[in-house]
Amino acid sequence: MPNLRVSALFLVFTLAACGAPADRYLVEPSAPPEPIALRIASLEVGEVVVPAYAEASEILKESETGALEVVDSAEWADGSARAVTAALARSLDLRTRADVAAEPWPLTEPAAARLEVRIESVVARADGTFQISGQFAVASPEGRIREFLDRFDISVALDGEGPAAIARANGRALDMLADQIALRLRR
């Protein structure tokens, strides 16, 4: 019987240590009213490079002291660079008339251009804004368009408190980045 009691206590302590599962939040792009034409017919989006802290599944928010703190009981549904890449590719696909897909390019005919994005900062700020900044480049190996490199610094207001507001702001910020890239590629 003592072994059974020890096992039962161990189970109770193990379950208590696990805590409640965290809520998971998606970053979803929105569709614009009218897609725009680009100088290219197709665009491959390379895997977006994000800071190490943005690879974690926890949702972070900047504190008043400037430290990044975990938002309690909240995680990204997919916090990987692959998820950011997919969201940006989808946003560009919805915003343009070009065929846009994340790498690896799924079609036999190569894409007319390739987009590379490096995010240097992505954070819900203590001042009530969500900010992403970094650099994007468009390469055209076959010379279909002139290649370029641009910087971006996008801030959007949080429309509330908590992780859902952060997720919505993240989606709006990625949409704004997609708009900036699309306008640069516009005819």
C-alpha positions, -999 to 999 in steps of 0.1 A, spaced: 0 0 0 28 25 7 40 23 -29 4 30 -41 2 61 -19 36 73 -31 26 67 -67 -7 86 -62 10 115 -46 36 116 -74 7 117 -99 -10 145 -81 22 166 -79 30 160 -115 -4 171 -127 -3 202 -105 30 211 -119 17 209 -155 -9 237 -149 -37 246 -172 -29 245 -209 -23 278 -225 -47 294 -250 -32 295 -286 -35 325 -309 -33 326 -347 -18 354 -368 -42 358 -397 -38 382 -427 -69 401 -439 -80 404 -475 -78 439 -491 -107 452 -512 -89 450 -546 -57 431 -554 -31 451 -572 -10 441 -603 27 437 -599 56 439 -624 60 402 -620 36 373 -624 51 351 -595 69 356 -563 86 330 -540 88 340 -503 120 327 -486 118 316 -450 115 348 -429 144 353 -405 131 363 -370 150 370 -337 155 340 -314 129 353 -289 103 353 -317 109 316 -324 94 307 -290 58 297 -286 51 321 -258 36 355 -265 58 382 -252 51 418 -242 75 446 -232 72 457 -196 76 492 -183 113 484 -176 119 473 -212 121 436 -204 102 412 -226 78 392 -204 57 362 -211 19 368 -213 4 343 -189 -14 313 -203 -10 324 -239 10 309 -268 12 314 -306 -6 286 -324 26 284 -344 55 306 -333 80 295 -359 96 314 -387 77 291 -410 44 304 -396 55 340 -402 66 331 -437 33 314 -445 13 344 -431 33 369 -451 31 348 -483 -7 345 -478 -11 382 -472 9 390 -504 -11 365 -524 -44 381 -512 -31 416 -519 -17 411 -554 -26 394 -587 7 376 -587 11 339 -578 28 340 -544 39 310 -524 64 303 -496 95 282 -503 100 257 -517 84 270 -549 56 245 -558 55 250 -596 77 237 -624 83 271 -639 106 291 -614 91 322 -598 99 355 -615 114 369 -582 123 358 -547 115 378 -515 138 376 -485 127 392 -452 148 396 -421 128 408 -390 151 424 -365 125 434 -339 89 421 -333 74 432 -300 42 444 -283 55 476 -268 47 489 -233 33 521 -249 4 501 -265 18 496 -300 30 465 -318 62 470 -338 81 450 -365 112 463 -381 139 449 -404 148 446 -440 134 430 -471 150 422 -505 137 411 -538 160 392 -561 154 383 -597 179 357 -608 168 358 -644 167 397 -644 130 400 -649 130 431 -626 156 453 -610 166 438 -576 163 460 -545 167 461 -508 145 482 -484 141 487 -447 108 487 -428 97 499 -394 60 493 -388 40 502 -357 3 496 -351 -18 504 -321 -30 475 -299 -68 476 -300 -71 462 -265 -53 443 -238 -40 408 -237 -29 382 -262 -58 384 -286 -50 421 -292 -14 413 -297 -23 386 -323 -46 410 -342 -19 437 -342 7 412 -354 -16 403 -383 -22 439 -392 16 446 -390 23 417 -414 -5 430 -437 12 465 -437 45 449 -445 29 430 -474 14 463 -486 48 480 -485 64 451 -505 35 450 -530 37 488 -536 75 485 -542 67 457 -568 37 475 -583 36 482 -621 
